[in-house]
Amino acid sequence: MCEANAYILNGIKEDLFMEKVDRVTPQDGQLVLENIFGQKKIIKAHIKELALVDHKIILQRNED
């Protein structure tokens, strides 16, 4: 499968945010993540890194 897990960067630690993500859509300064089960999560963050071979999406929260 081609899905990835999304993690929030917390200092040097990566905290799991959502599993089996298959779609990431930017929307009004936020990211909408949707997984293969149709679940959606919205977060004020940007993509820090895509590690596609490792199936990882690393997110960093936006500072307001």
Secondary structure, 3 states (H helix, E strand, C coil): CCCEEEEEEECCEEEEEEEEEEEEEEECCEEEEEECCCCEEEECEEEEEEECCCCEEEEEECCC
